[in-house]
Amino acid sequence: MYAVIRPLLFLFSAEQAHHIGLFLARFVAPLSRIIRWLVMPDCSRLQQELLGGQWAHPIGLAAGLDKDGSAAAGFAGFGFAAIEIGTITAHAQPGNPKPRLFRLKNDRAIINRFGFNNPGCQSASKTLARYHLPCPLGGNLGKSKITPNDDALSDYCQSVAALGPHVDYLVINVSSPNTPGLRDLQQLDALRPLIMGVQQAINELKRPVPLALKVAPDLADEDLQAIAELVVETKLDALIATNTTIARAGLSASSQTIESMGPGGLSGAPLQQRSRDVTALLARQLNGRVPLISVGGIDSAEEVYRRIRLGASAVQIYSAIIYQGPWLAVRMARELDRSLQRDGFSHVQQAIGVDL
Ligand SMILES: Cc1cc2nc3c(=O)[nH]c(=O)nc-3n(C[C@H](O)[C@H](O)[C@H](O)COP(=O)(O)O)c2cc1C
């Protein structure tokens, strides 16, 4: 079916197609529980508890597709194990001028410099208060562009207070390349007080929720290892790796085409190798002490299985959905179940890290 829809969608600009996709997801939302029940593989082998919630299988929706949470119920219908909305910031902001989203079709890649366009945490909290999803819901939090890094903590804490009551887990996002200075918050001196301050804000919620951190693939390996240690030290509930990359390696598109698109984060197939390497590096460092969620260039059930065998407890996908359609997670889950069965694993958790 998506083979028919995709060429039509690709007639539109990338951002127009993005909005059409969101419209369709909102359209199916009223039927999402029934559709989910129909399509969801019932595989006890794949089910696990993660970030305090029950994941029906290990494939979740990555942040950025549903920035404001308005289509989350629809995406639940497409059978994702968990849905992460956002990035949400304390203040509403329009994001960068258009065009700011580009397809690199032959590379099965995307470049974006949205810059956290979102309605702000108060508005997003009203959206989320309207429904209760049939799967775990994550809220990915970032810093508003107008907020200087020195005040980042209070920005994140406002979002914690607004979104915390409506989500199952929260994510500190300090890894998007499109907000000036945001990635500087990944430096340990800035990151430690940020994590601890957000944890304090979460503890003030009526129902404290688990907290994860999402990191960039462009950090040096030693810095990633140091962050993994900090994640253990601060007792975070998961580490999510990786966000998009500012690198432009491994693209078949001409340098002129790539330059014409300008700056932004690259995602999809060209990110696969680095993201896989980062998964292995972090899994070795974490050594099972904190769950790892792998994201970046995952486009097949085989790659999902590989990431799990390299130490990921679960994965998230985004770009591959644009190229292969919204049912991808369900297809991946079915195939993953067959691979696990073939290799003699009675539960997915037995396969985590076997190739490390
Ligand atoms: C258009 C677009 C927008 C994104 N927006 C966000 C965002 O707001 N917050 C975030 O944490 N990650 C965002 N991401 C990054 C994805 O969540 C994911 O980490 C990255 O795309 C790598 O996965 P993929 O190769 O499967 O797309 C965005 C990605 C894309 C393609």
The ligand as an SDF file (V2000), in Angstrom:
LIG
                    3D

 31 33  0  0  0  0  0  0  0  0999 V2000
   12.8980   15.6010   10.4600 C   0  0  0  0  0  0  0  0  0  0  0  0
   13.5010   15.1470   11.7400 C   0  0  0  0  0  0  0  0  0  0  0  0
   13.2260   15.8300   12.9140 C   0  0  0  0  0  0  0  0  0  0  0  0
   13.7790   15.4000   14.1310 C   0  0  0  0  0  0  0  0  0  0  0  0
   13.4700   16.0680   15.2730 N   0  0  0  0  0  0  0  0  0  0  0  0
   13.9650   15.6160   16.4510 C   0  0  0  0  0  0  0  0  0  0  0  0
   13.6080   16.2630   17.6680 C   0  0  0  0  0  0  0  0  0  0  0  0
   12.8390   17.2190   17.6850 O   0  0  0  0  0  0  0  0  0  0  0  0
   14.1530   15.7750   18.8130 N   0  0  0  0  0  0  0  0  0  0  0  0
   14.9920   14.6930   18.8480 C   0  0  0  0  0  0  0  0  0  0  0  0
   15.4380   14.2830   19.9190 O   0  0  0  0  0  0  0  0  0  0  0  0
   15.3270   14.0640   17.7040 N   0  0  0  0  0  0  0  0  0  0  0  0
   14.8290   14.4970   16.5220 C   0  0  0  0  0  0  0  0  0  0  0  0
   15.1680   13.8600   15.3780 N   0  0  0  0  0  0  0  0  0  0  0  0
   16.1530   12.7530   15.4360 C   0  0  0  0  0  0  0  0  0  0  0  0
   15.4890   11.3850   15.4730 C   0  0  0  0  0  0  0  0  0  0  0  0
   14.7350   11.2040   16.6440 O   0  0  0  0  0  0  0  0  0  0  0  0
   16.5670   10.2820   15.3870 C   0  0  0  0  0  0  0  0  0  0  0  0
   17.3830   10.3660   16.5380 O   0  0  0  0  0  0  0  0  0  0  0  0
   17.4580   10.4180   14.1540 C   0  0  0  0  0  0  0  0  0  0  0  0
   16.6930   10.8220   13.0460 O   0  0  0  0  0  0  0  0  0  0  0  0
   18.1690    9.1180   13.8110 C   0  0  0  0  0  0  0  0  0  0  0  0
   17.2410    8.0880   13.5200 O   0  0  0  0  0  0  0  0  0  0  0  0
   16.8250    7.6760   12.0140 P   0  0  0  0  0  0  0  0  0  0  0  0
   18.0900    7.4970   11.2230 O   0  0  0  0  0  0  0  0  0  0  0  0
   16.0160    6.4280   12.1820 O   0  0  0  0  0  0  0  0  0  0  0  0
   16.0030    8.8030   11.4860 O   0  0  0  0  0  0  0  0  0  0  0  0
   14.6280   14.2730   14.1550 C   0  0  0  0  0  0  0  0  0  0  0  0
   14.8940   13.5840   12.9730 C   0  0  0  0  0  0  0  0  0  0  0  0
   14.3390   13.9940   11.7800 C   0  0  0  0  0  0  0  0  0  0  0  0
   14.6360   13.2230   10.5220 C   0  0  0  0  0  0  0  0  0  0  0  0
  1  2  1  0
  2  3  1  0
  2 30  2  0
  3  4  2  0
  4  5  1  0
  4 28  1  0
  5  6  2  0
  6  7  1  0
  6 13  1  0
  7  8  2  0
  7  9  1  0
  9 10  1  0
 10 11  2  0
 10 12  1  0
 12 13  2  0
 13 14  1  0
 14 15  1  0
 14 28  1  0
 15 16  1  0
 16 17  1  0
 16 18  1  0
 18 19  1  0
 18 20  1  0
 20 21  1  0
 20 22  1  0
 22 23  1  0
 23 24  1  0
 24 25  2  0
 24 26  1  0
 24 27  1  0
 28 29  2  0
 29 30  1  0
 30 31  1  0
M  END
$$$$
